[in-house]
Amino acid sequence: MKKILFFLLILTGVFIFSAGAQAAVLGEQVNFHVDSTYDSTGRSQVTATLRVAGDYIYFYIEDDYWDGLTGLYKNATREELEVLADEFDQVIYPKERAVFGSEWNPGIDNDSRITVLITKLVNSAGGYINIYDEYPKSQIASSNEREMIYLNSLVVLHSQNKSFLAHEFQHLITFYQKTVLYGVEEDVWLNEARSEYAPTICGYNDSYRNSYLADRVDVFLEDPTDPLGEWANNTNDYGAVALFMNYLVNHYGQDIITRMVLSDKTGIASINEALISLGYEKSFTDIFTDWAITNYVNNCSLGEDNQYCYLNDLTYQRLNVDYSASYSGFPNLIVSRSSSVKDWSPRWYRFRQGTVQETEKDTLKLEFIGSASNANFKVPYITEYGGNKIVNFMSLDNYQQGVAYIPNFTSLNKSVTMIPFNVLKQSNFTSNDASSFFSFIASSVSDVPVIEEEEEEEEEEPIPSYPEGSLLRAIGDYRVYIIKGKYKRWIQTAEIFNNYGHLTWDDIIDVNASVLAQYKEAWLIRADGDKKVYELNADGTKHWMNMTAEQFTLTGRRWDMVYIVNDWERDFYKTGSAVMYQ
C-alpha cells in the first residue's frame, strides 16, 4: 500500500522564497529531515547524496541505503533513476502541467527542479510528500525548504515506479494551485483522486494488464462500499477515488480536472463549478449516482450517452461489484433489515425469485426508511428479467421514506437490485465521518395500489393517540421508543433507559409494527438548560447542529423533533463531527 503524508498548513498566508539558491551538483551530500512515522527505523533525519539529475528533477539517495547495496544493485539503481529522470522530464512533467497546472516554480528553494529523496520507508508506504517542506525554517524548523517528494527505496526497481512519481507530483501541483494561490486546502479525497488519475494522463495505464489502474480495480473490488469523501488513508480509500475519477474523466473529459484545479473552490463545490463552466447540467450528486449504478451493471447499452459504463478498458468482465446481500424465497419471504451508512457509500441489495411461480402475490414491494434528521438518501434500483435491465429511482418524501412496486416479479422471475446511499455531506470530510441510519422491507403483495388523482388527495392516517412519554415496542422487536406527538425516539441502550428514574420496563407497551411505523423517527436531542441541539446516530455518537435557527429549518428538520434529555444521556454519547449547513 502506498501512503501519503499530506499536511496542509497555512501559517501566515505569505510564502517566502529562499534567496540566492544555486543548482545542486552531482555528488553533493545533504542532511534531510524525514518523517519518523514513515521511516523504516523511526529516524527523523537522514544523509543523502545527489546521484542523478534531470532538467526538472534531482534524485538524492540515502547514504546508508546506498552503502548497503552491492555494486550490481548500485549500477541497476543508478540506471533506473536515469531512466526515471528522463521520463519525468519528457512525459510526467509536461503532461501533468498541461492538465493540472504548474507546481510552485522556482518555489521555496528558488530552484526549478523538484527534489526526490530515495530512502528506506516502512514496507506499507510507497512514498509521501510533506508540505512542511514548502515553508521556511524560520516558521517550521524541520522544513527541507524544497519542492520535495519522498520515495521508498523499494519502489525504485518496481515496474510502476513512474506511476508512483506521477502520483506524488500532482500533490505538489495542488499545493501551489490551491494553497499558495488561493489560501485554501483541497479536500484530501479529491487531491488523492487527481493523483490517482495522474498515471493515466501520462499514459501508464494504456496497457491495462499489470497496470497501476488494474491494481486499483482489485483494491476497489475488495470493498466497493468505501466512502468516497471520508479519508482514513487506508488501501480501500485509494481504490474508491481512483475509480470515481476514472469514471468522471471518461465521461466529462480532462478539462473538468483543469477547471477544478484552477478554481478557488475545493472538493465537491469545485467539481460542480467545473461542470457548470463546461455547460453540463448534471451535478456531482447526479454523477455519483450514475457511478454507483455503473459499478454494478457496467453496461453501455443502458441509459443515455453510455452513462452506466466505463469508456476505457474497464469492461464488465474486469469491473463489476457483487451485491452486498441477496434475498430469495418470495412470495413467502418478508425481508426486514436495518443498517447505517456513511455519506457517499453505496450498498447493493438484490432481491430475486429463483424460479417462476404462479401466485396471487406477484408484486414485489420495496419500502425504504431513512433517517429524516441527518440524511439525504438516493435510492436507484435495477429491475432485470429476460436479460434486460431497467434503471428506476425510488421517490422519497421529506421524511426520507419511499415505496417502489415491481409487478410480475414472481411470474416473470425478475430480480431487483436496490442501491441506497446518502449524499447529505458536501464538505468538511474527516477520517471518520458519521453514519446515517436506514432500514428497508421487501415483501410480496397481490397488486400495485391505485394512485388517486391529485384532486382526490387521500387523507393521512391519523397518528395513534398514545400520550407523550409513552414507551412503545413493536411485537417481536427489541427496540423501545419514547413517544412525543407524532415522533418516536429510540432509546438505544438499557443503560440510558435505567438512568431515567420515572421509566420502568413494566410501562412498555407492545404494539403492532404498523402502529409504530405511523410515528416519524426523531434523532434530535437537547439537554435541559443547554441551547445546543445534537443529532444522534445509531452508532452511539452525537453531532452538534452547528448552524443558525434559519439554517436548521432549511435542512428540513423541525423543532418539535427535538427531545429534551438529561445531562447524563447527553454526555453518554461520544462526540462526533459537527453537522454544518451545506
C-alpha positions in Angstrom: 0.0 0.0 0.0 1.2 3.5 -0.8 0.6 6.0 1.9 0.8 9.8 1.6 1.8 12.2 4.3 -0.1 15.3 3.4 -0.1 18.1 5.9 -1.8 21.3 4.7 -0.8 24.1 7.0 -1.3 27.8 6.3 0.7 29.6 8.8 0.6 33.2 7.6 -0.8 33.2 4.1 2.5 34.6 2.9 5.0 32.3 1.2 8.7 33.2 1.2 11.3 32.4 -1.4 14.8 31.5 -0.3 17.2 33.9 -1.9 20.3 33.1 -3.9 19.8 29.4 -4.3 22.1 27.7 -6.7 21.7 24.5 -8.8 22.8 21.4 -6.9 25.9 19.5 -8.0 26.2 15.7 -8.5 27.9 14.2 -5.6 26.8 16.8 -3.1 25.7 15.5 0.3 22.7 16.9 2.2 21.2 16.2 5.6 17.4 15.8 5.2 14.6 15.8 7.7 12.3 12.9 7.3 9.0 11.8 8.9 9.7 9.3 11.6 6.3 7.7 11.1 7.2 6.5 7.7 10.9 5.9 8.1 11.8 2.2 8.3 13.6 2.6 11.7 11.8 5.7 13.0 14.6 8.2 12.1 13.9 11.9 11.8 17.0 12.7 9.7 19.0 11.0 7.0 22.0 12.0 5.0 21.8 11.6 1.2 23.9 12.2 -1.9 22.7 13.6 -5.2 23.2 10.7 -7.7 21.1 11.6 -10.7 19.8 15.0 -12.1 17.4 15.8 -14.9 16.2 19.0 -16.4 13.4 19.3 -13.8 14.3 16.8 -11.1 17.0 15.8 -8.6 17.3 12.2 -7.2 19.1 12.0 -3.9 19.8 8.5 -2.5 20.1 7.9 1.3 23.7 7.1 2.0 23.1 4.3 4.4 20.9 2.6 1.9 23.3 3.2 -1.0 26.3 1.9 1.0 24.4 -1.3 1.7 24.0 -2.1 -2.0 26.3 -4.4 -3.9 28.0 -3.0 -7.0 25.4 -4.7 -9.2 22.5 -3.1 -7.5 24.2 0.3 -7.3 24.5 0.2 -11.1 20.9 -1.0 -11.6 19.6 1.7 -9.2 21.5 4.5 -10.9 20.5 3.3 -14.4 16.8 3.1 -13.4 16.9 6.6 -11.9 18.4 8.0 -15.0 15.6 6.4 -17.0 13.1 7.8 -14.4 14.6 11.3 -14.6 14.3 11.2 -18.4 10.7 10.0 -18.1 9.9 12.8 -15.7 11.5 15.5 -18.0 9.8 14.3 -21.2 6.5 12.8 -20.0 5.4 13.4 -16.4 6.4 17.0 -16.1 4.9 18.4 -19.3 1.8 16.2 -19.4 0.7 16.8 -15.8 1.4 20.5 -16.0 -0.8 20.7 -19.2 -3.7 19.3 -17.2 -3.2 20.2 -13.6 -1.3 23.4 -14.0 2.2 24.3 -12.6 3.8 23.4 -9.4 5.4 26.2 -7.4 8.3 27.2 -9.6 11.0 28.1 -8.7 9.3 27.8 -5.3 10.6 27.9 -1.8 14.2 26.9 -2.8 14.3 29.2 -5.9 15.3 26.2 -8.0 13.2 25.0 -10.9 13.9 21.3 -10.2 12.0 19.3 -7.7 13.8 17.1 -5.2 13.2 13.4 -4.8 14.7 11.6 -1.8 15.1 7.8 -2.2 15.1 6.5 1.4 14.2 3.4 3.4 10.5 3.7 4.4 8.2 1.2 6.1 7.0 -1.5 3.7 3.5 -0.2 3.6 4.5 3.2 2.3 5.4 3.7 -1.4 6.1 7.4 -1.0 4.8 10.6 0.5 5.1 14.4 0.5 5.4 16.7 3.5 4.0 20.2 2.8 6.0 21.5 5.8 8.9 21.5 3.3 7.3 24.4 1.5 7.7 26.7 4.4 10.9 28.4 5.6 12.9 27.1 8.5 12.0 30.3 10.4 8.4 29.0 10.5 9.0 25.2 10.6 12.4 24.1 11.8 12.1 20.7 10.2 11.4 22.1 6.8 13.8 21.0 4.0 12.8 24.2 2.1 12.3 22.4 -1.2 9.5 21.2 -3.5 10.1 17.6 -2.4 8.9 14.0 -2.8 10.0 11.0 -0.7 10.0 7.6 -2.4 10.6 4.3 -0.8 13.8 2.7 -1.9 11.8 -0.5 -2.5 9.9 1.1 -5.4 13.0 2.2 -7.4 13.2 -1.0 -9.3 9.4 -1.5 -9.2 7.6 -1.8 -12.6 5.2 1.0 -11.5 7.9 3.5 -10.3 6.8 6.0 -12.9 3.2 5.9 -11.7 4.3 6.5 -8.1 6.3 9.5 -9.1 3.4 10.8 -11.3 1.1 10.5 -8.3 3.3 12.5 -6.0 4.0 15.2 -8.4 0.3 16.0 -8.7 0.3 16.7 -4.9 3.0 19.3 -5.3 0.9 21.0 -8.1 -2.2 21.0 -6.0 -0.4 22.7 -3.1 0.7 25.6 -5.4 -2.7 25.9 -7.2 -4.8 25.8 -4.1 -2.8 26.7 -1.0 -0.3 29.2 -2.4 -2.5 30.9 -5.0 -5.8 30.9 -3.1 -5.0 30.1 0.5 -7.4 27.1 0.6 -6.9 23.4 1.5 -8.1 20.9 -1.0 -10.3 18.0 0.3 -7.9 15.1 0.8 -10.1 12.7 -1.1 -10.2 14.8 -4.2 -6.5 15.6 -4.0 -5.8 11.9 -3.9 -8.3 11.2 -6.7 -6.4 13.5 -9.1 -3.1 11.9 -8.1 -4.6 8.5 -8.8 -5.5 9.7 -12.3 -2.0 11.2 -13.0 -0.6 7.8 -14.3 -3.4 7.7 -16.8 -2.6 11.2 -18.0 1.0 10.1 -18.5 -0.1 7.0 -20.5 0.9 4.4 -17.9 -2.5 2.7 -17.9 -2.7 2.5 -21.7 -1.9 -1.2 -21.4 -4.3 -2.4 -18.7 -2.6 -5.7 -17.7 -0.4 -5.3 -14.7 -1.0 -1.5 -14.7 -1.4 0.9 -11.8 -5.1 1.1 -12.7 -5.5 -2.7 -12.7 -4.1 -2.8 -9.1 -6.6 -0.1 -8.0 -9.5 -2.0 -9.6 -8.5 -5.0 -7.4 -8.4 -2.8 -4.4 -11.8 -1.3 -5.1 -13.5 -4.7 -5.7 -12.3 -5.8 -2.2 -14.5 -3.1 -0.7 -16.6 -1.1 -3.2 -18.6 0.5 -0.3 -15.7 2.5 0.9 -17.0 6.1 1.5 -15.7 8.4 -1.2 -15.3 11.5 0.9 -14.0 10.1 4.1 -10.2 9.7 4.1 -8.6 7.3 6.7 -5.6 6.7 4.5 -6.4 3.0 4.1 -5.8 1.0 1.0 -9.5 0.9 0.1 -9.7 4.7 0.1 -7.4 4.8 -2.9 -9.5 2.2 -4.8 -12.7 4.3 -4.5 -11.2 7.6 -5.5 -9.2 6.1 -8.4 -12.3 4.5 -9.9 -14.5 7.5 -9.4 -12.1 9.9 -11.0 -11.6 7.5 -13.9 -15.4 7.4 -14.5 -15.6 11.2 -14.2 -12.9 11.9 -16.7 -14.2 9.1 -19.0 -17.5 10.9 -19.4 -16.6 14.6 -18.9 -13.1 14.9 -20.3 -9.8 16.1 -18.9 -11.0 19.7 -19.0 -13.0 19.0 -15.9 -9.8 18.3 -14.0 -8.2 21.5 -15.2 -11.3 23.6 -14.3 -11.5 22.1 -10.7 -7.8 22.7 -10.1 -7.8 26.3 -11.3 -10.9 27.1 -9.2 -10.7 28.9 -5.8 -13.2 26.3 -4.6 -12.4 22.9 -3.2 -13.9 19.4 -3.1 -17.4 18.8 -4.4 -18.0 22.5 -4.9 -15.1 22.7 -7.3 -16.5 19.8 -9.3 -19.9 21.4 -9.5 -18.4 24.7 -10.6 -16.4 22.9 -13.3 -19.4 21.1 -14.6 -21.4 24.4 -14.9 -18.5 26.1 -16.6 -18.3 23.3 -19.2 -22.0 23.5 -19.9 -23.1 20.3 -18.2 -26.5 20.1 -16.5 -25.5 17.3 -14.2 -24.3 17.8 -10.6 -21.7 15.9 -8.6 -24.6 14.0 -6.9 -26.0 13.0 -10.3 -22.6 11.7 -11.5 -22.0 9.8 -8.3 -25.5 8.2 -8.7 -24.5 7.2 -12.3 -21.2 5.8 -11.0 -22.9 3.8 -8.2 -25.1 2.2 -10.8 -22.3 1.7 -13.3 -20.2 -0.2 -10.8 -23.0 -2.8 -10.6 -24.2 -3.1 -14.3 -21.2 -1.6 -16.3 -23.3 -1.8 -19.4 -23.1 0.9 -22.2 -26.4 -0.1 -23.6 -28.3 1.2 -20.6 -29.3 4.8 -20.0 -28.3 7.7 -22.2 -24.8 8.6 -23.5 -23.2 5.5 -22.1 -23.9 6.8 -18.6 -23.9 3.4 -16.9 -20.5 2.1 -18.1 -16.8 2.9 -18.1 -15.5 4.0 -21.5 -12.0 2.5 -21.4 -10.6 -0.9 -20.8 -12.7 -1.3 -17.7 -15.3 -3.7 -19.2 -17.9 -5.6 -17.2 -15.6 -8.6 -17.1 -12.9 -6.5 -15.3 -15.1 -4.4 -13.1 -18.5 -5.2 -11.7 -19.3 -5.2 -8.0 -21.1 -8.1 -6.3 -24.2 -7.5 -4.3 -23.9 -6.6 -0.6 -26.6 -9.1 0.3 -29.1 -11.2 -1.7 -32.6 -12.4 -0.7 -34.7 -15.1 -2.3 -37.7 -17.1 -1.4 -40.5 -14.8 -2.4 -43.5 -14.7 -2.2 -43.3 -16.4 1.2 -40.4 -14.4 2.4 -40.6 -11.0 4.1 -37.2 -9.2 4.5 -36.8 -6.5 7.1 -33.3 -5.1 7.6 -31.7 -2.1 9.3 -28.2 -0.7 8.8 -26.2 2.5 8.8 -24.0 4.0 6.1 -21.6 6.9 5.8 -22.1 9.5 3.1 -21.2 8.6 -0.4 -21.0 4.9 0.4 -23.4 2.8 -1.8 -24.9 -0.6 -1.0 -26.3 -3.1 -3.4 -29.2 -5.3 -2.2 -30.5 -7.9 -4.5 -34.0 -9.5 -4.4 -34.8 -12.4 -6.6 -37.3 -15.1 -7.1 -35.2 -18.0 -8.3 -38.0 -20.0 -10.1 -41.2 -19.0 -11.9 -44.3 -19.4 -9.7 -47.9 -18.8 -10.1 -49.1 -16.7 -7.1 -51.6 -14.1 -6.2 -48.8 -12.1 -4.6 -47.0 -11.4 -7.8 -45.7 -7.9 -7.0 -42.6 -7.1 -5.0 -43.0 -4.2 -2.6 -39.8 -2.4 -1.5 -40.1 0.0 1.4 -37.2 2.3 2.3 -37.0 4.3 5.6 -34.0 6.6 6.0 -33.1 8.9 8.9 -35.2 12.0 8.5 -32.8 14.2 10.5 -29.3 13.6 9.1 -29.6 12.2 5.6 -30.4 12.8 2.0 -30.8 9.4 0.5 -30.9 8.4 -3.1 -32.4 5.0 -3.9 -32.0 3.9 -7.5 -33.0 0.3 -8.3 -32.4 -2.0 -11.2 -35.0 -4.5 -12.5 -33.7 -7.4 -14.5 -35.6 -10.1 -16.4 -35.1 -11.9 -19.7 -31.6 -10.5 -20.0 -32.9 -6.9 -19.9 -32.1 -4.3 -17.3 -34.1 -1.2 -16.4 -32.9 1.6 -14.1 -35.5 3.3 -11.9 -35.5 5.6 -8.9 -37.5 5.4 -5.7 -39.1 8.7 -4.8 -38.5 9.7 -1.1 -40.6 12.1 0.9 -39.4 14.8 3.3 -39.1 12.1 5.9 -36.7 10.0 3.7 -39.4 7.3 3.2 -40.5 5.8 -0.1 -42.0 2.7 -1.7 -41.5 1.0 -5.0 -43.6 -1.7 -6.6 -42.3 -4.2 -9.1 -45.2 -6.1 -10.8 -45.0 -9.6 -12.2 -42.0 -10.2 -10.0 -42.7 -13.9 -9.4 -44.4 -14.9 -12.6 -41.6 -13.4 -14.8 -38.8 -14.5 -12.5 -37.4 -10.9 -12.1 -34.6 -9.8 -9.9 -34.3 -6.3 -8.4 -31.2 -4.6 -7.0 -31.7 -1.6 -4.7 -28.8 0.8 -4.3 -29.3 3.2 -1.4 -26.7 5.8 -0.4 -26.6 9.1 1.5 -25.4 12.3 -0.2 -26.0 14.8 2.6 -22.4 15.8 3.4 -20.8 18.1 0.8 -17.6 19.2 2.6 -15.6 19.0 5.8 -14.9 15.3 5.4 -12.8 13.7 8.1 -11.0 10.4 8.7 -14.1 9.0 10.5 -17.4 10.6 9.4 -20.7 10.0 11.0 -23.2 7.3 9.8 -26.8 7.6 9.0 -29.5 5.0 9.8 -31.8 3.4 7.3 -34.0 0.3 7.0 -35.9 -1.5 4.3 -38.7 -4.0 4.0 -39.2 -6.3 1.0 -42.4 -8.3 0.7 -44.8 -9.7 -1.9 -48.2 -8.2 -2.3 -51.2 -9.0 -4.6 -51.2 -5.9 -6.7 -49.9 -2.4 -7.2 -52.1 0.1 -5.3 -54.0 2.6 -7.4 -52.7 6.1 -7.1 -55.6 8.5 -6.6 -55.9 11.6 -8.7 -54.4 14.7 -7.1 -57.7 16.4 -6.6 -58.9 13.4 -4.7 -56.0 13.6 -2.2 -56.2 10.9 0.3 -56.3 11.9 3.9 -53.3 10.9 6.1 -53.9 8.1 8.5 -54.2 9.6 12.0 -51.4 9.1 14.4 -52.3 6.7 17.2 -53.3 8.7 20.4 -50.6 7.4 22.8 -49.8 10.2 25.3 -46.5 11.9 25.3 -43.8 9.9 27.1 -45.4 6.5 26.3 -43.0 3.7 25.7 -43.7 1.6 22.6 -42.1 -1.5 21.2 -43.1 -3.4 18.1 -44.1 -7.0 18.7 -41.0 -9.2 18.2 -38.6 -6.3 18.2 -36.2 -5.3 21.0 -36.1 -1.6 20.3 -38.0 0.6 22.8 -39.2 4.0 21.6 -40.5 7.0 23.6 -43.3 8.9 22.0 -43.6 12.7 21.6 -46.5 13.9 19.5 -46.1 12.3 16.1 -42.5 11.4 16.7 -40.7 8.4 18.2 -37.2 8.3 19.6 -35.3 5.0 20.0 -33.7 4.6 23.5 -30.5 3.0 22.3 -29.4 1.1 25.4 -30.7 -0.3 28.7 -28.2 1.9 30.5 -29.8 5.0 29.1 -33.3 3.7 30.0 -32.3 3.0 33.5 -30.9 6.5 34.1 -34.4 7.9 33.9 -36.0 7.1 37.3 -39.5 7.6 36.0 -39.2 5.0 33.3 -39.9 1.4 34.1 -39.8 -1.7 32.0 -43.3 -2.6 33.0 -44.6 0.5 31.3 -43.5 -0.7 27.8 -46.5 -1.2 25.5 -46.1 -3.9 22.8 -47.9 -2.8 19.6 -48.1 -4.0 16.0 -45.2 -2.8 13.8 -47.8 -1.0 11.6 -48.8 1.2 14.6 -45.2 2.1 15.4 -44.5 2.8 11.8 -47.0 5.7 11.8 -44.7 7.7 14.0 -41.8 9.6 12.4 -38.3 8.8 13.5 -36.6 11.6 15.5 -32.9 11.7 16.3 -32.5 15.2 17.8 -31.8 15.9 21.5 -31.1 18.8 23.7 -30.1 18.7 27.4 -32.4 20.6 29.7 -30.8 24.1 30.2 -28.4 23.6 27.2 -29.0 25.5 24.0 -27.0 23.1 21.9 -29.1 20.6 19.8 -27.4 17.4 18.9 -28.2 14.8 16.2 -27.8 11.1 17.3 -26.6 8.3 15.1 -27.3 4.6 15.6 -23.6 4.1 16.4 -23.9 5.9 19.7 -22.4 9.2 18.6 -23.8 12.7 18.9 -23.2 15.6 16.5 -23.8 19.2 17.3 -26.1 21.0 14.9 -23.6 23.9 14.2 -26.0 26.2 12.3 -28.4 29.0 12.8 -32.1 28.5 13.6 -33.0 29.5 10.0 -30.5 27.1 8.5 -31.8 24.3 10.8 -35.3 24.8 9.3 -33.9 25.0 5.8 -32.4 21.5 6.2 -36.0 20.1 6.7 -35.6 19.5 10.4 -38.3 20.6 12.7 -38.0 21.9 16.3 -40.7 19.6 17.5 -38.4 16.7 16.6 -36.1 17.8 19.5 -36.3 15.7 22.6 -35.3 17.1 26.0 -32.9 14.7 27.8 -30.9 14.8 31.0 -27.2 15.8 31.2 -26.2 12.2 31.8 -27.7 10.9 28.5 -26.2 13.8 26.5 -22.8 13.1 27.9 -23.2 9.3 27.4 -22.9 9.6 23.6 -19.5 10.0 22.1 -19.0 13.3 20.3 -18.6 13.1 16.6 -18.1 15.8 13.9 -20.5 18.7 13.9 -23.3 18.9 11.4 -22.7 22.1 9.3 -25.2 23.8 7.0 -24.3 23.0 3.4 
